[in-house]
């Protein structure tokens, strides 16, 4: 089956974004050359047009005789139109392809936007198979009665450590990390509000990584009584963030909408415990009070008490961190994902 995998092209936002991280992970996992990843996205739809045009030309005119399967990565909004056009070209060229569904707002956009819904449904009907990241998303697609083959493959964690980080021998200062886009959806403002209210028994630092509403976040931090304990990082290269991640005691992602956040998966891979919400597929990743702590998004009082509890209880952090690491290794390791993907490619 290895020869089959090497004859596959991945199409999506290869650079940046959570979906880009997933695609890069697949390229590394499968040992594919860079030319097997076709970038379909730039900052906006207009700037993405040259990428889209190039992909369509390669499919229709160059025929890609040695390629037997195309792996399309789909999110929401503009992604649906781009991928529909690509899917149409693949259908015209009589090429097999599968559609891999991503995007924190995919279900929301699919449900409320007529154009997105129509294009996505037509793309799915043209495809040979669908990959969902979570069981929750599979159930959502099944309700549409699109008569398609649906598989579930979780995002892989390519940074699973050989052993969990040593949370026992840390100094007295506690370091919390947040990684995600700065905005309402990811709950960063809830985190800042909860951190402001929390009473800690030891010095606790909060490091924020992300892009988006950077200046707004900085303004809020500047007015905080705990501003000396908060560091706002702008966009940080993924490789650099991964190097820093083992230095933290736990991750907090109080998100309102999510599918399968890579920041949680990466933390689990290092044995760093996670505080997050019941949004989307997160409960499929984190078992509450076993591999992390979950709460209802928007409940700032609850988040405040969790921050206090987690920061003041080293043994709890160690216990949940080790459990999260074991779970990540058992369910999200590259070997596990490769086997599942291998079976899907073989089936189509």
Residue, then its C-alpha position, 0 to 999 in steps of 0.5 A: x500500500x505504500x506505493x499507493x500512498x505516494x501516488x496521492x496529492x493533498x490539496x488545501x492551505x499548505x502554509x499556516x492555519x490549523x488545517x495547514x498544520x494537519x496537511x504538513x503532518x500528513x506529508x511528513x507521516x506519509x513521506x511525501x515529496x513537497x510537490x504532492x501538496x498543492x496550496x489552494x489558499x492565500x489571505x483571501x479568495x481573490x489572492x487565492x485565485x492564481x493558486x486555484x487556476x494553477x491547480x485546475x490547469x494541472x488537473x485538466x491539462x497535465x492529466x497527472x497520470x501517476x496520481x491515483x487519488x486526490x485528498x482535498x482538505x475542506x473548511x468553511x466559507x471561501x474554501x467550499x467554492x474553491x474546493x468545489x471548482x477543484x472537485x469539478x475539474x477532478x470529476x471531468x478528468x475522471x480522477x478519484x478524490x476524497x474530501x477531508x472535512x475541517x473547520x471550527x465553524x464548518x457545521x455552523x456555516x454549512x447550516x446557515x449559508x445556502x451557497x456553502x451548503x449547496x457547493x459542499x453537498x455537490x462536492x461530497x456527492x462527486x467524491x469517492x469518500x468523506x473523512x470526518x475528524x470526529x464522530x460528531x461531524x460524521x453524525x452531522x453529515x449522515x443526517x444530510x443523507x448524501x449517500x456517501x462513504x464516511x470515515x472518521x480519522x482524528x488529526x494526528x499528533x506528530x509531536x508525541x514525546x517518548x515520555x511525558x514532561x516532568x511536571x514534578x520538578x518545576x519551580x514554584x512559578x506556574x506557567x499557563x499557555x493559550x494558543x489560538x486566534x485572538x477573538x471571541x470564538x476562541x474565548x481568549x477574553x474569557x480567559x483574561x477575565x478569569x485570570x484577572x479574578x483568580x486568586x493563586x497561592x503562588x506566582x502564576x504567569x499566562x502566555x498567549x500565542x496567536x494572531x487576529x485581534x492582537x492589539x485589542x488583547x494587548x489593550x486589555x492586558x495593559x489595563x489589567x492589575x496582573x499585566x506583569x504576569x501576562x505576555x502577549x505573543x504575536x504570530x509565532x512559527x509553529x516549530x518555535x511554539x512546539x519548542x516552547x510548549x514543554x515549558x508550560x504547566x497546563x494549556x487553557x483553551x476556553x473556546x466556543x466553537x471547535x472541531x479538533x483543535x491541534x493545540x489540545x492534541x499537541x499539549x496531550x502529546x507532551x503530557x501537558x494537561x488541558x483545560x477546555x470546553x465541551x465545544x465540538x469534538x473536544x469531549x472526544x479528545x478529553x475525558x473530563x477529570x481523567x485526561x483534562x478538565x472541561x467546562x461550559x464555554x462562557x462560564x467565566x466563574x467556573x473557569x476562574x475556579x478551575x484556574x485556581x484549582x489547577x494552579x494550586x494542585x501540582x499532583x492533579x496536573x501531574x495525574x491528568x498530564x500523564x493520562x493525557x499523554x498515554x491517551x494521545x499515544x494510544x489514539x493519535x500517534x502517527x502509526x495509528x492514523x497511518x493504518x486508518x488512512x491506509x485502509x481508506x485509500x485502499x477502499x477507494 
